[in-house]
Amino acid sequence: MTALEVLSTVMLAASLFFFSAGTIGLVRLPDPLSRLHALTKADNVGLGFVVLAVGLQAPSWPAAFKLLLIWLLVLAAATNVAFLIAGRVGREDAPPGDGGEP
């Protein structure tokens, strides 16, 4: 096994840790906003480690760059989805007449 393969394996193991931590946070935390925070943070870092591990094994620089772009797009999408979910949870918790949906 080369040093590059060992480094990729370590990064994949780190991603497994973060994905597992996010899943445990989703199951064990009490309210939706805490669950959302644990899941989005852990999954984004876990995906970053996966992209780095696969990027090290990529056949060319353009392929590694495409992986990086995919990760950045997933980060942007996760941010927007988390914002929308948090807004919805906030509207549901708001008393009637505060601008929330009926």
C-alpha positions as CSV (number, residue, x, y, z in Angstrom):
1,M,0.0,0.0,0.0
2,T,1.4,3.4,-1.0
3,A,1.3,6.5,1.2
4,L,-1.4,8.0,-1.0
5,E,-3.6,4.9,-0.4
6,V,-3.0,5.1,3.3
7,L,-3.9,8.8,3.4
8,S,-7.1,8.1,1.4
9,T,-8.0,5.3,3.8
10,V,-7.5,7.5,6.8
11,M,-9.7,10.2,5.2
12,L,-12.4,7.7,4.5
13,A,-12.3,6.5,8.1
14,A,-12.6,10.2,9.3
15,S,-15.6,10.6,7.0
16,L,-17.2,7.5,8.5
17,F,-16.7,9.1,12.0
18,F,-18.4,12.3,11.0
19,F,-21.2,10.6,9.2
20,S,-21.8,8.4,12.2
21,A,-21.7,11.4,14.6
22,G,-24.3,13.2,12.4
23,T,-26.5,10.2,12.4
24,I,-26.2,9.9,16.2
25,G,-27.0,13.6,16.6
26,L,-30.1,13.2,14.4
27,V,-31.4,10.4,16.5
28,R,-30.4,11.6,20.0
29,L,-30.8,15.4,20.1
30,P,-34.1,16.8,21.4
31,D,-35.3,19.5,19.1
32,P,-35.4,19.9,15.3
33,L,-32.9,22.8,15.2
34,S,-30.3,20.9,17.2
35,R,-30.8,17.9,14.9
36,L,-30.4,20.0,11.9
37,H,-27.2,21.6,13.1
38,A,-25.6,18.3,14.0
39,L,-26.6,16.6,10.7
40,T,-25.6,19.5,8.4
41,K,-22.3,20.2,10.0
42,A,-21.2,16.6,10.3
43,D,-22.4,15.6,6.9
44,N,-20.6,18.5,5.2
45,V,-17.3,17.7,6.9
46,G,-17.8,14.0,6.2
47,L,-18.4,14.7,2.5
48,G,-15.3,16.9,2.5
49,F,-13.2,14.0,3.7
50,V,-14.7,11.7,1.1
51,V,-14.0,14.2,-1.7
52,L,-10.4,14.6,-0.5
53,A,-9.9,10.8,-0.3
54,V,-11.4,10.3,-3.8
55,G,-9.6,13.4,-5.1
56,L,-6.3,11.9,-4.1
57,Q,-7.0,8.8,-6.2
58,A,-8.4,10.8,-9.1
59,P,-6.7,10.1,-12.5
60,S,-6.2,13.8,-13.3
61,W,-6.4,17.3,-11.9
62,P,-9.6,18.2,-13.9
63,A,-11.3,15.2,-12.3
64,A,-10.2,16.2,-8.8
65,F,-11.3,19.8,-9.5
66,K,-14.8,18.5,-10.6
67,L,-15.0,16.6,-7.3
68,L,-14.2,19.8,-5.5
69,L,-16.9,21.7,-7.4
70,I,-19.5,19.0,-6.6
71,W,-18.6,19.3,-2.9
72,L,-19.0,23.1,-3.1
73,L,-22.4,22.8,-4.8
74,V,-23.5,20.3,-2.1
75,L,-22.4,22.8,0.6
76,A,-24.4,25.6,-1.0
77,A,-27.5,23.3,-1.4
78,A,-27.2,22.0,2.2
79,T,-27.0,25.6,3.5
80,N,-30.1,26.6,1.6
81,V,-32.1,23.5,2.6
82,A,-31.1,24.0,6.3
83,F,-32.2,27.6,6.1
84,L,-35.6,26.6,4.7
85,I,-36.1,23.9,7.2
86,A,-35.1,26.2,10.1
87,G,-37.5,28.9,8.9
88,R,-40.3,26.4,8.7
89,V,-39.6,25.1,12.2
90,G,-39.5,28.7,13.4
91,R,-42.9,29.5,11.8
92,E,-44.5,26.5,13.4
93,D,-43.2,27.5,16.8
94,A,-44.3,31.1,16.5
95,P,-47.6,32.2,18.1
96,P,-50.5,33.0,15.7
97,G,-50.4,36.5,14.3
98,D,-46.6,36.7,14.2
99,G,-46.4,36.3,10.4
100,G,-46.3,32.5,10.5
101,E,-48.5,30.5,8.2
102,P,-52.1,29.9,9.6
